[in-house]
């Protein structure tokens, strides 16, 4: 299966409580984009490395993302929660946000907007990340 199929057929799909993710991508921890939806923000290597650092931080400090925010394609999201060592979540405005799940070699990223619950975004992104991690990816 191609990386693009994971995005198209497993992330950019109807969600349980309605709607679908606004954007989704699978990005290598080195900053290379493996697959993304057509309008995913142009994430930089520096932004990717900051997300990896945030996900890797097991102390609960999220690699300083609490101070800097999560940046994706120049768009800033305020850090709201996560799971130290594997997940960071951010929010922008009232109804937009992002979930980032780290696997062995990649980041699975889902961005949601109005009409999608944060929980639906978390579940679909984290489940995909767990599946890939289980495949040693």
N, CA, C and O atoms as a MOPAC input file, in Angstrom:
PM7 MOZYME 1SCF
protein

 N      0.85000 1    -1.17400 1     0.00000 1
 C      0.00000 1     0.00000 1     0.00000 1
 C      0.90500 1     1.24800 1     0.00000 1
 O      1.91100 1     1.29800 1     0.70700 1
 N      0.53100 1     2.23700 1    -0.79500 1
 C      1.32100 1     3.47100 1    -0.83700 1
 C      0.99900 1     4.34700 1     0.37200 1
 O     -0.06300 1     4.22600 1     0.98200 1
 N      1.94200 1     5.23500 1     0.70600 1
 C      1.71000 1     6.15800 1     1.82300 1
 C      0.49900 1     7.02600 1     1.54800 1
 O     -0.25500 1     7.34700 1     2.46600 1
 N      0.30400 1     7.41200 1     0.29300 1
 C     -0.83200 1     8.26900 1    -0.04000 1
 C     -2.15900 1     7.56600 1     0.26400 1
 O     -3.13200 1     8.21400 1     0.65100 1
 N     -2.19700 1     6.26000 1     0.09100 1
 C     -3.41300 1     5.49900 1     0.39700 1
 C     -3.75900 1     5.59200 1     1.87700 1
 O     -4.93400 1     5.67900 1     2.23300 1
 N     -2.75000 1     5.57500 1     2.74000 1
 C     -3.01700 1     5.72400 1     4.17600 1
 C     -3.70700 1     7.05300 1     4.46100 1
 O     -4.64300 1     7.11500 1     5.25800 1
 N     -3.24500 1     8.10600 1     3.81100 1
 C     -3.85900 1     9.42200 1     4.02300 1
 C     -5.25800 1     9.46200 1     3.41700 1
 O     -6.21800 1     9.84000 1     4.08900 1
 N     -5.37200 1     9.07400 1     2.16100 1
 C     -6.65000 1     9.18800 1     1.45000 1
 C     -7.73600 1     8.26500 1     1.98900 1
 O     -8.88900 1     8.66900 1     2.13600 1
 N     -7.36000 1     7.02200 1     2.28400 1
 C     -8.36600 1     6.01500 1     2.63700 1
 C     -8.52000 1     5.76100 1     4.13200 1
 O     -9.45500 1     5.07900 1     4.55000 1
 N     -7.60700 1     6.30700 1     4.94700 1
 C     -7.68600 1     6.01800 1     6.37900 1
 C     -7.71100 1     7.26600 1     7.26600 1
 O     -8.10100 1     7.18400 1     8.43000 1
 N     -7.30500 1     8.40300 1     6.73600 1
 C     -7.34000 1     9.63900 1     7.52200 1
 C     -8.37500 1    10.63400 1     6.98600 1
 O     -9.11800 1    11.23100 1     7.76500 1
 N     -8.42900 1    10.81400 1     5.67600 1
 C     -9.35600 1    11.77900 1     5.07300 1
 C    -10.67800 1    11.08800 1     4.74600 1
 O    -11.06800 1    10.97900 1     3.58300 1
 N    -11.35200 1    10.62800 1     5.78300 1
 C    -12.58800 1     9.85100 1     5.64900 1
 C    -13.65600 1    10.43600 1     6.56900 1
 O    -13.33300 1    11.19600 1     7.48200 1
 N    -14.93400 1    10.09000 1     6.33800 1
 C    -15.97500 1    10.54800 1     7.25800 1
 C    -15.70500 1    10.05300 1     8.67800 1
 O    -15.32700 1     8.90000 1     8.88900 1
 N    -15.90600 1    10.94700 1     9.64500 1
 C    -15.64300 1    10.63300 1    11.05000 1
 C    -16.92700 1    10.24500 1    11.77000 1
 O    -18.01600 1    10.58700 1    11.30900 1
 N    -16.82300 1     9.53500 1    12.89400 1
 C    -18.01000 1     9.03300 1    13.59700 1
 C    -19.05200 1    10.09900 1    13.95700 1
 O    -20.25200 1     9.83500 1    13.88400 1
 N    -18.60700 1    11.29700 1    14.34300 1
 C    -19.55400 1    12.33600 1    14.75200 1
 C    -19.76400 1    13.39300 1    13.67300 1
 O    -20.21900 1    14.49900 1    13.96400 1
 N    -19.43800 1    13.05700 1    12.44100 1
 C    -19.65100 1    13.95000 1    11.31600 1
 C    -18.39200 1    14.67500 1    10.88000 1
 O    -17.45400 1    14.85900 1    11.65600 1
 N    -18.39600 1    15.07400 1     9.64000 1
 C    -17.28400 1    15.80800 1     9.07400 1
 C    -16.10000 1    14.91200 1     8.76200 1
 O    -16.18100 1    13.68800 1     8.86200 1
 N    -15.01100 1    15.53900 1     8.38500 1
 C    -13.75100 1    14.83600 1     8.17400 1
 C    -12.63300 1    15.81200 1     8.47100 1
 O    -12.86400 1    17.01500 1     8.58300 1
 N    -11.42700 1    15.29800 1     8.59900 1
 C    -10.29300 1    16.16200 1     8.86700 1
 C    -10.16200 1    17.19600 1     7.75200 1
 O    -10.46500 1    16.91200 1     6.59400 1
 N     -9.71100 1    18.38600 1     8.10900 1
 C     -9.44900 1    19.41400 1     7.10300 1
 C     -8.19800 1    19.06400 1     6.31900 1
 O     -8.12900 1    19.28800 1     5.11000 1
 N     -7.19600 1    18.50500 1     7.02300 1
 C     -5.91900 1    18.14200 1     6.40900 1
 C     -5.31800 1    16.95800 1     7.15200 1
 O     -5.59400 1    16.75000 1     8.33400 1
 N     -4.49900 1    16.18900 1     6.45400 1
 C     -3.79400 1    15.08000 1     7.07900 1
 C     -2.50500 1    14.81800 1     6.31700 1
 O     -2.41300 1    15.05700 1     5.11300 1
 N     -1.50500 1    14.31900 1     7.05100 1
 C     -0.22800 1    13.98000 1     6.42800 1
 C      0.50200 1    12.94100 1     7.25400 1
 O      0.24600 1    12.76700 1     8.44500 1
 N      1.41700 1    12.25500 1     6.59000 1
 C      2.39300 1    11.40000 1     7.24900 1
 C      3.74600 1    11.95500 1     6.83400 1
 O      4.07000 1    12.03500 1     5.64900 1
 N      4.52700 1    12.33600 1     7.83700 1
 C      5.79200 1    13.03300 1     7.61000 1
 C      6.90000 1    12.26300 1     8.30800 1
 O      6.74300 1    11.86400 1     9.46200 1
 N      8.01200 1    12.04900 1     7.62800 1
 C      9.16000 1    11.40600 1     8.25300 1
 C      9.71900 1    12.28900 1     9.35200 1
 O      9.61700 1    13.51400 1     9.28000 1
 N     10.30700 1    11.67800 1    10.36600 1
 C     10.86100 1    12.45900 1    11.47100 1
 C     12.03500 1    13.33000 1    11.03900 1
 O     12.47600 1    14.19700 1    11.79400 1
 N     12.54300 1    13.10600 1     9.82800 1
 C     13.60800 1    13.94600 1     9.28200 1
 C     13.05800 1    15.15900 1     8.53500 1
 O     13.82500 1    16.00400 1     8.07300 1
 N     11.72700 1    15.24900 1     8.41500 1
 C     11.10500 1    16.38300 1     7.75400 1
 C     10.58200 1    16.10500 1     6.36200 1
 O      9.89500 1    16.94800 1     5.78500 1
 N     10.88400 1    14.95700 1     5.81400 1
 C     10.37600 1    14.61000 1     4.48900 1
 C      8.90400 1    14.24800 1     4.54300 1
 O      8.47900 1    13.48900 1     5.41300 1
 N      8.13000 1    14.78500 1     3.62000 1
 C      6.69500 1    14.47900 1     3.57000 1
 C      6.50100 1    13.18500 1     2.79100 1
 O      6.87800 1    13.09600 1     1.62300 1
 N      5.91200 1    12.18400 1     3.43900 1
 C      5.66900 1    10.89000 1     2.79600 1
 C      4.36700 1    10.91600 1     2.01300 1
 O      4.28800 1    10.37500 1     0.90900 1
 N      3.34200 1    11.54900 1     2.58700 1
 C      2.03500 1    11.65100 1     1.92900 1
 C      1.24100 1    12.74400 1     2.62600 1
 O      1.42300 1    12.99700 1     3.81600 1
 N      0.34700 1    13.39400 1     1.86300 1
 C     -0.47300 1    14.46100 1     2.43400 1
 C     -1.68100 1    14.67500 1     1.55700 1
 O     -1.70900 1    14.26100 1     0.39800 1
 N     -2.69500 1    15.33800 1     2.13100 1
 C     -3.81000 1    15.72900 1     1.28300 1
 C     -3.34800 1    16.90800 1     0.42400 1
 O     -2.33200 1    17.54000 1     0.71400 1
 N     -4.09600 1    17.18900 1    -0.62100 1
 C     -3.66800 1    18.16800 1    -1.63300 1
 C     -3.40200 1    19.56200 1    -1.07200 1
 O     -2.55600 1    20.28100 1    -1.60400 1
 N     -4.09900 1    19.95800 1    -0.01700 1
 C     -3.94200 1    21.32600 1     0.49200 1
 C     -3.31200 1    21.38400 1     1.88000 1
 O     -3.46700 1    22.37500 1     2.59400 1
 N     -2.60100 1    20.32200 1     2.26400 1
 C     -1.92200 1    20.32000 1     3.57000 1
 C     -0.91900 1    21.47300 1     3.60700 1
 O     -0.20900 1    21.70300 1     2.62700 1
 N     -0.85100 1    22.19900 1     4.72600 1
 C      0.10300 1    23.31600 1     4.82000 1
 C      1.54600 1    22.85200 1     4.55900 1
 O      1.91500 1    21.72800 1     4.89900 1
 N      2.33200 1    23.71200 1     3.96800 1
 C      3.72900 1    23.40000 1     3.61900 1
 C      4.58600 1    23.38100 1     4.88000 1
 O      5.18700 1    24.39300 1     5.24100 1
 N      4.64200 1    22.24300 1     5.54300 1
 C      5.39200 1    22.09800 1     6.78700 1
 C      6.89400 1    22.11100 1     6.47500 1
 O      7.34300 1    21.49600 1     5.50800 1
 N      7.65500 1    22.81900 1     7.30300 1
 C      9.10200 1    22.91400 1     7.09900 1
 C      9.82500 1    21.83800 1     7.90400 1
 O      9.25500 1    21.22800 1     8.80900 1
 N     11.08300 1    21.62000 1     7.55500 1
 C     11.90600 1    20.67400 1     8.30900 1
 C     12.02600 1    21.14000 1     9.76100 1
 O     11.95500 1    20.32500 1    10.68100 1
 N     12.20600 1    22.43700 1     9.96900 1
 C     12.33600 1    22.96800 1    11.32800 1
 C     11.06700 1    22.72500 1    12.14500 1
 O     11.14000 1    22.36800 1    13.32000 1
 N      9.90500 1    22.92000 1    11.51800 1
 C      8.63500 1    22.67000 1    12.21300 1
 C      8.51300 1    21.19000 1    12.56900 1
 O      8.07600 1    20.83900 1    13.66600 1
 N      8.90500 1    20.32600 1    11.62900 1
 C      8.84600 1    18.88500 1    11.88500 1
 C      9.76100 1    18.50400 1    13.03900 1
 O      9.36200 1    17.75300 1    13.92900 1
 N     10.98000 1    19.01500 1    13.02500 1
 C     11.92800 1    18.68500 1    14.09500 1
 C     11.43100 1    19.17400 1    15.45300 1
 O     11.65600 1    18.50500 1    16.46200 1
 N     10.76000 1    20.32900 1    15.50200 1
 C     10.18900 1    20.82700 1    16.75500 1
 C      9.06400 1    19.91100 1    17.23600 1
 O      8.93400 1    19.66900 1    18.43600 1
 N      8.24900 1    19.39800 1    16.30500 1
 C      7.17700 1    18.46400 1    16.68200 1
 C      7.76200 1    17.15300 1    17.20200 1
 O      7.27100 1    16.60000 1    18.18600 1
 N      8.80800 1    16.65600 1    16.54500 1
 C      9.47000 1    15.42800 1    17.00900 1
 C     10.01200 1    15.64000 1    18.41500 1
 O      9.83100 1    14.78600 1    19.28400 1
 N     10.67500 1    16.76900 1    18.64800 1
 C     11.21100 1    17.07600 1    19.97800 1
 C     10.08700 1    17.11400 1    21.01300 1
 O     10.23900 1    16.58700 1    22.11500 1
 N      8.96300 1    17.73400 1    20.66000 1
 C      7.81800 1    17.79900 1    21.57000 1
 C      7.24200 1    16.43500 1    21.87500 1
 O      6.89700 1    16.13800 1    23.01800 1
 N      7.13700 1    15.60100 1    20.84600 1
 C      6.61600 1    14.24600 1    21.05300 1
 C      7.57500 1    13.38600 1    21.85700 1
 O      7.14300 1    12.55100 1    22.65300 1
 N      8.87800 1    13.58200 1    21.65700 1
 C      9.88200 1    12.76100 1    22.35000 1
 C     10.03300 1    13.09800 1    23.82400 1
 O     10.52800 1    12.27500 1    24.59400 1
 N      9.61700 1    14.28600 1    24.22800 1
 C      9.80500 1    14.74400 1    25.61000 1
 C      8.89500 1    13.96600 1    26.54500 1
 O      7.67400 1    14.11500 1    26.49300 1
 N      9.47800 1    13.14400 1    27.39300 1
 C      8.69000 1    12.32200 1    28.32600 1
 C      8.47900 1    13.00100 1    29.67100 1
 O      7.85500 1    12.42200 1    30.56000 1
 N      8.99100 1    14.22900 1    29.83800 1
 C      8.86700 1    14.92300 1    31.12100 1
 C      7.55200 1    15.67300 1    31.26600 1
 O      7.21000 1    16.12800 1    32.35800 1
 N      6.80600 1    15.80700 1    30.15900 1
 C      5.58300 1    16.60300 1    30.19500 1
 C      5.81600 1    18.03500 1    29.76100 1
 O      4.88600 1    18.84100 1    29.75400 1
 N      7.04900 1    18.36300 1    29.39700 1
 C      7.37100 1    19.71400 1    28.92900 1
 C      7.15500 1    19.90200 1    27.44100 1
 O      7.16600 1    21.02600 1    26.94100 1
 N      6.95600 1    18.79600 1    26.73400 1
 C      6.67700 1    18.80200 1    25.29200 1
 C      7.71500 1    19.58500 1    24.50400 1
 O      7.38100 1    20.26800 1    23.53500 1
 N      8.97500 1    19.48700 1    24.91800 1
 C     10.06200 1    20.08400 1    24.16200 1
 C      9.95700 1    21.58700 1    23.97700 1
 O     10.46900 1    22.13000 1    22.99800 1
 N      9.29500 1    22.26300 1    24.91000 1
 C      9.15100 1    23.71300 1    24.83000 1
 C      7.97900 1    24.18800 1    24.00000 1
 O      7.82000 1    25.39300 1    23.80400 1
 N      7.14500 1    23.27000 1    23.50000 1
 C      6.01100 1    23.67900 1    22.66800 1
 C      4.97700 1    24.49700 1    23.43500 1
 O      4.18600 1    25.22600 1    22.83600 1
 N      4.98400 1    24.37400 1    24.76300 1
 C      4.07500 1    25.18800 1    25.56600 1
 C      4.37900 1    26.66900 1    25.43600 1
 O      3.47700 1    27.50300 1    25.51700 1
 N      5.64600 1    26.99600 1    25.23500 1
 C      6.05200 1    28.39200 1    25.09400 1
 C      5.96000 1    28.86200 1    23.64100 1
 O      5.54800 1    29.99100 1    23.37300 1
 N      6.34300 1    27.99500 1    22.71300 1
 C      6.40900 1    28.40900 1    21.30400 1
 C      5.15000 1    28.10300 1    20.51900 1
 O      4.87800 1    28.74400 1    19.50300 1
 N      4.38300 1    27.13200 1    20.97800 1
 C      3.24300 1    26.66200 1    20.20400 1
 C      3.68400 1    25.63500 1    19.17400 1
 O      4.87800 1    25.44800 1    18.94000 1
 N      2.72100 1    24.98000 1    18.56600 1
 C      2.98200 1    24.02800 1    17.48800 1
 C      2.86500 1    24.80500 1    16.19000 1
 O      1.85300 1    25.46800 1    15.95800 1
 N      3.86900 1    24.73800 1    15.34900 1
 C      3.83800 1    25.43500 1    14.06700 1
 C      3.71000 1    24.41800 1    12.94000 1
 O      4.45900 1    23.44200 1    12.87900 1
 N      2.75000 1    24.66000 1    12.05100 1
 C      2.54400 1    23.81300 1    10.87600 1
 C      2.31800 1    24.72300 1     9.67900 1
 O      1.28500 1    25.38500 1     9.58500 1
 N      3.27000 1    24.75900 1     8.77500 1
 C      3.13100 1    25.61100 1     7.60900 1
 C      3.01100 1    27.07700 1     7.96600 1
 O      2.32300 1    27.83500 1     7.28200 1
 N      3.68200 1    27.48300 1     9.04300 1
 C      3.62800 1    28.86300 1     9.48900 1
 C      2.39200 1    29.21700 1    10.30400 1
 O      2.23800 1    30.36200 1    10.72900 1
 N      1.52000 1    28.25600 1    10.52200 1
 C      0.30100 1    28.47700 1    11.31600 1
 C      0.57600 1    27.99400 1    12.73600 1
 O      1.03400 1    26.87100 1    12.94400 1
 N      0.29200 1    28.85100 1    13.70300 1
 C      0.57400 1    28.53700 1    15.10500 1
 C     -0.65800 1    27.98400 1    15.80500 1
 O     -1.75500 1    28.53500 1    15.70700 1
 N     -0.44700 1    26.88100 1    16.51200 1
 C     -1.46200 1    26.25300 1    17.35700 1
 C     -0.96500 1    26.27400 1    18.78900 1
 O      0.20400 1    25.98700 1    19.04300 1
 N     -1.83200 1    26.60800 1    19.72200 1
 C     -1.47600 1    26.61600 1    21.13000 1
 C     -1.49100 1    25.17800 1    21.65700 1
 O     -2.45800 1    24.44600 1    21.44500 1
 N     -0.42100 1    24.77900 1    22.33900 1
 C     -0.36000 1    23.44900 1    22.94100 1
 C     -1.45200 1    23.33300 1    23.99600 1
 O     -1.54400 1    24.17000 1    24.89400 1
 N     -2.28800 1    22.28600 1    23.88700 1
 C     -3.34900 1    22.10700 1    24.88200 1
 C     -3.20400 1    20.82200 1    25.68200 1
 O     -3.66800 1    20.74500 1    26.82000 1
 N     -2.57300 1    19.82600 1    25.10900 1
 C     -2.47900 1    18.54900 1    25.81000 1
 C     -1.59200 1    17.61300 1    25.01700 1
 O     -1.05000 1    17.97700 1    23.97400 1
 N     -1.45700 1    16.43400 1    25.51500 1
 C     -0.70700 1    15.42100 1    24.81100 1
 C     -0.47600 1    14.22400 1    25.68800 1
 O     -1.03300 1    14.10800 1    26.78000 1
 N      0.34300 1    13.34900 1    25.20000 1
 C      0.77100 1    12.18800 1    25.95400 1
 C      2.28900 1    12.19100 1    25.87200 1
 O      2.85000 1    11.86300 1    24.82700 1
 N      2.96200 1    12.55800 1    26.95900 1
 C      4.42000 1    12.66900 1    26.92400 1
 C      5.08600 1    11.44500 1    26.29300 1
 O      4.83100 1    10.30500 1    26.68300 1
 N      5.93700 1    11.71000 1    25.31900 1
 C      6.64400 1    10.65000 1    24.63600 1
 C      6.01000 1    10.18100 1    23.34800 1
 O      6.61400 1     9.40000 1    22.61200 1
 N      4.76700 1    10.65500 1    23.04900 1
 C      4.14300 1    10.13800 1    21.82700 1
 C      3.16200 1    11.05600 1    21.11900 1
 O      3.04100 1    10.96700 1    19.89700 1
 N      2.45700 1    11.93100 1    21.81600 1
 C      1.39500 1    12.72500 1    21.18400 1
 C      1.45800 1    14.17200 1    21.65900 1
 O      1.69300 1    14.44300 1    22.83700 1
 N      1.24400 1    15.10000 1    20.72000 1
 C      1.00700 1    16.49800 1    21.07300 1
 C     -0.27200 1    16.94000 1    20.37600 1
 O     -0.58600 1    16.50200 1    19.26900 1
 N     -1.00200 1    17.82100 1    21.05600 1
 C     -2.26400 1    18.34300 1    20.51500 1
 C     -2.26800 1    19.86000 1    20.67000 1
 O     -1.77800 1    20.40500 1    21.65900 1
 N     -2.82900 1    20.51800 1    19.67600 1
 C     -2.89200 1    21.97000 1    19.72400 1
 C     -4.22800 1    22.48600 1    19.26400 1
 O     -5.01200 1    21.77000 1    18.64100 1
 N     -4.48200 1    23.76000 1    19.58300 1
 C     -5.75700 1    24.40000 1    19.27300 1
 C     -5.48100 1    25.77900 1    18.69000 1
 O     -4.53100 1    26.45300 1    19.08800 1
 N     -6.32400 1    26.19300 1    17.74000 1
 C     -6.24200 1    27.52700 1    17.15100 1
 C     -7.65900 1    28.07400 1    17.08600 1
 O     -8.52700 1    27.50800 1    16.42100 1
 N     -7.88000 1    29.17400 1    17.78000 1
 C     -9.22800 1    29.72700 1    17.78800 1
 C    -10.19700 1    28.80900 1    18.50900 1
 O     -9.80000 1    27.98600 1    19.33300 1
 N    -11.46600 1    28.96300 1    18.19100 1
 C    -12.48700 1    28.21600 1    18.91200 1
 C    -12.72400 1    26.80200 1    18.43100 1
 O    -13.05700 1    25.93400 1    19.23800 1
 N    -12.56400 1    26.53700 1    17.12600 1
 C    -12.96800 1    25.23500 1    16.61200 1
 C    -11.95100 1    24.57900 1    15.68500 1
 O    -12.31600 1    23.71800 1    14.88400 1
 N    -10.70500 1    24.96500 1    15.77900 1
 C     -9.67600 1    24.37500 1    14.93500 1
 C     -8.55500 1    23.82700 1    15.80500 1
 O     -8.25800 1    24.36400 1    16.87100 1
 N     -7.93800 1    22.74500 1    15.33100 1
 C     -6.85600 1    22.17500 1    16.10400 1
 C     -6.08600 1    21.12900 1    15.33300 1
 O     -6.35000 1    20.87300 1    14.15900 1
 N     -5.12100 1    20.52400 1    16.02100 1
 C     -4.23000 1    19.54700 1    15.40500 1
 C     -3.87600 1    18.45700 1    16.40900 1
 O     -3.76500 1    18.70800 1    17.60900 1
 N     -3.70100 1    17.24400 1    15.89400 1
 C     -3.19200 1    16.12500 1    16.67600 1
 C     -1.98500 1    15.55700 1    15.92400 1
 O     -2.04100 1    15.32900 1    14.71500 1
 N     -0.90500 1    15.33600 1    16.65600 1
 C      0.32000 1    14.78100 1    16.07600 1
 C      0.69400 1    13.54000 1    16.87900 1
 O      0.87200 1    13.60900 1    18.09500 1
 N      0.81200 1    12.40700 1    16.19400 1
 C      1.19200 1    11.13900 1    16.82900 1
 C      2.52100 1    10.67800 1    16.24200 1
 O      2.66600 1    10.56900 1    15.02500 1
 N      3.48700 1    10.40900 1    17.11600 1
 C      4.80400 1     9.94100 1    16.69400 1
 C      4.80600 1     8.42600 1    16.60200 1
 O      4.29400 1     7.73600 1    17.48400 1
 N      5.38800 1     7.91500 1    15.52200 1
 C      5.62400 1     6.47900 1    15.38700 1
 C      7.13500 1     6.25600 1    15.51400 1
 O      7.84800 1     7.14700 1    15.97600 1
 N      7.61800 1     5.11300 1    15.12300 1
 C      9.05700 1     4.82200 1    15.20000 1
 C      9.86700 1     5.75700 1    14.29100 1
 O     10.96700 1     6.17500 1    14.65100 1
 N      9.31800 1     6.08200 1    13.11100 1
 C     10.07700 1     6.85500 1    12.12000 1
 C      9.32100 1     8.03900 1    11.53400 1
 O      9.87400 1     8.78600 1    10.72600 1
 N      8.07000 1     8.21900 1    11.92900 1
 C      7.23500 1     9.23700 1    11.27800 1
 C      6.36200 1     9.97500 1    12.27500 1
 O      6.30500 1     9.63700 1    13.45800 1
 N      5.68300 1    10.98900 1    11.76500 1
 C      4.62100 1    11.69100 1    12.48000 1
 C      3.35200 1    11.56800 1    11.65800 1
 O      3.36800 1    11.78800 1    10.44700 1
 N      2.25100 1    11.21900 1    12.31300 1
 C      0.94000 1    11.25600 1    11.67200 1
 C      0.27900 1    12.53200 1    12.16600 1
 O      0.17000 1    12.75600 1    13.37200 1
 N     -0.16400 1    13.36900 1    11.23100 1
 C     -0.69400 1    14.68500 1    11.58100 1
 C     -2.10600 1    14.81800 1    11.03800 1
 O     -2.35700 1    14.56000 1     9.86100 1
 N     -3.02600 1    15.22500 1    11.90600 1
 C     -4.39200 1    15.51800 1    11.48800 1
 C     -4.77700 1    16.91000 1    11.95600 1
 O     -4.57700 1    17.25900 1    13.11900 1
 N     -5.32600 1    17.69900 1    11.05400 1
 C     -5.79700 1    19.04700 1    11.36600 1
 C     -7.30700 1    19.05400 1    11.19100 1
 O     -7.82400 1    18.59800 1    10.17100 1
 N     -8.01400 1    19.57400 1    12.19300 1
 C     -9.47000 1    19.62300 1    12.10700 1
 C     -9.94800 1    21.06800 1    12.16800 1
 O     -9.24000 1    21.96300 1    12.63000 1
 N    -11.17100 1    21.26500 1    11.68500 1
 C    -11.79200 1    22.58400 1    11.73700 1
 C    -13.23700 1    22.42900 1    12.15800 1
 O    -13.64700 1    21.35500 1    12.59700 1
 N    -14.00200 1    23.47800 1    12.02900 1
 C    -15.39100 1    23.51400 1    12.47400 1
 C    -16.16100 1    22.29100 1    11.97200 1
 O    -16.05400 1    21.90200 1    10.80900 1
 N    -16.92900 1    21.70400 1    12.86800 1
 C    -17.74300 1    20.54900 1    12.52400 1
 C    -17.11300 1    19.20900 1    12.88200 1
 O    -17.76100 1    18.16900 1    12.76200 1
 N    -15.85800 1    19.22100 1    13.31800 1
 C    -15.17100 1    17.99200 1    13.72000 1
 C    -14.81100 1    18.11100 1    15.19500 1
 O    -14.27300 1    19.12700 1    15.63500 1
 N    -15.11300 1    17.06800 1    15.95000 1
 C    -14.75700 1    17.10000 1    17.36800 1
 C    -13.27300 1    16.79600 1    17.53400 1
 O    -12.72100 1    15.97800 1    16.79800 1
 N    -12.62600 1    17.44700 1    18.49400 1
 C    -11.22200 1    17.11600 1    18.76100 1
 C    -11.02900 1    15.62200 1    19.03100 1
 O    -10.02700 1    15.03800 1    18.61600 1
 N    -11.97600 1    15.01100 1    19.72000 1
 C    -11.85800 1    13.59000 1    20.04600 1
 C    -11.81000 1    12.72900 1    18.79200 1
 O    -11.04100 1    11.76900 1    18.74000 1
 N    -12.61800 1    13.05000 1    17.77400 1
 C    -12.58500 1    12.28700 1    16.52500 1
 C    -11.22700 1    12.41300 1    15.84800 1
 O    -10.69300 1    11.43200 1    15.33100 1
 N    -10.67100 1    13.61700 1    15.85200 1
 C     -9.34200 1    13.82400 1    15.27100 1
 C     -8.31400 1    13.00000 1    16.04000 1
 O     -7.48800 1    12.31200 1    15.44100 1
 N     -8.36900 1    13.07100 1    17.36500 1
 C     -7.42000 1    12.31600 1    18.19100 1
 C     -7.48000 1    10.82700 1    17.88100 1
 O     -6.44700 1    10.18000 1    17.70200 1
 N     -8.68700 1    10.28800 1    17.81800 1
 C     -8.85200 1     8.84600 1    17.62800 1
 C     -8.31000 1     8.40900 1    16.27100 1
 O     -7.55300 1     7.44000 1    16.19600 1
 N     -8.68000 1     9.10000 1    15.20700 1
 C     -8.26700 1     8.64300 1    13.87600 1
 C     -6.76000 1     8.77900 1    13.68800 1
 O     -6.12900 1     7.89900 1    13.10300 1
 N     -6.17800 1     9.86900 1    14.17400 1
 C     -4.73200 1    10.08400 1    14.02800 1
 C     -3.95700 1     9.11200 1    14.92100 1
 O     -2.99700 1     8.48700 1    14.46900 1
 N     -4.36100 1     8.98500 1    16.16100 1
 C     -3.63300 1     8.12500 1    17.08700 1
 C     -3.77000 1     6.64700 1    16.72300 1
 O     -2.82200 1     5.88000 1    16.89200 1
 N     -4.93600 1     6.24200 1    16.22900 1
 C     -5.09000 1     4.85600 1    15.78900 1
 C     -4.17200 1     4.54900 1    14.60600 1
 O     -3.54700 1     3.49000 1    14.55700 1
 N     -4.09400 1     5.49000 1    13.64700 1
 C     -3.19000 1     5.28700 1    12.51100 1
 C     -1.74600 1     5.21600 1    12.99700 1
 O     -0.98100 1     4.36300 1    12.54600 1
 N     -1.37000 1     6.09900 1    13.90700 1
 C     -0.02500 1     6.07600 1    14.45400 1
 C      0.27700 1     4.77800 1    15.18000 1
 O      1.36400 1     4.21900 1    15.03500 1
 N     -0.67300 1     4.29900 1    15.95600 1
 C     -0.48300 1     3.03700 1    16.67600 1
 C     -0.30900 1     1.87400 1    15.69100 1
 O      0.52400 1     0.99200 1    15.89900 1
 N     -1.10800 1     1.88600 1    14.61200 1
 C     -0.99700 1     0.83000 1    13.60400 1
 C      0.40300 1     0.86400 1    12.97100 1
 O      1.06800 1    -0.16800 1    12.87500 1
 N      0.84000 1     2.04700 1    12.54300 1
 C      2.15300 1     2.15000 1    11.91100 1
 C      3.27400 1     1.75800 1    12.87200 1
 O      4.21900 1     1.07300 1    12.48000 1
 N      3.16900 1     2.18900 1    14.12100 1
 C      4.17400 1     1.81300 1    15.11900 1
 C      4.20800 1     0.29600 1    15.30900 1
 O      5.27500 1    -0.29300 1    15.48500 1
 N      3.03500 1    -0.32500 1    15.27100 1
 C      2.96100 1    -1.78300 1    15.38900 1
 C      3.60800 1    -2.49900 1    14.21200 1
 O      3.96700 1    -3.67200 1    14.31200 1
 N      3.75600 1    -1.79200 1    13.10200 1
 C      4.43100 1    -2.34000 1    11.90800 1
 C      5.91000 1    -1.93400 1    11.89000 1
 O      6.60000 1    -2.12800 1    10.89000 1
 N      6.38600 1    -1.37100 1    13.00200 1
 C      7.76500 1    -0.89100 1    13.13000 1
 C      8.09700 1     0.22600 1    12.14600 1
 O      9.22400 1     0.34000 1    11.66400 1
 N      7.09500 1     1.03900 1    11.86400 1
 C      7.26400 1     2.18500 1    10.96900 1
 C      7.31000 1     3.44300 1    11.81800 1
 O      7.44700 1     4.54300 1    11.28500 1

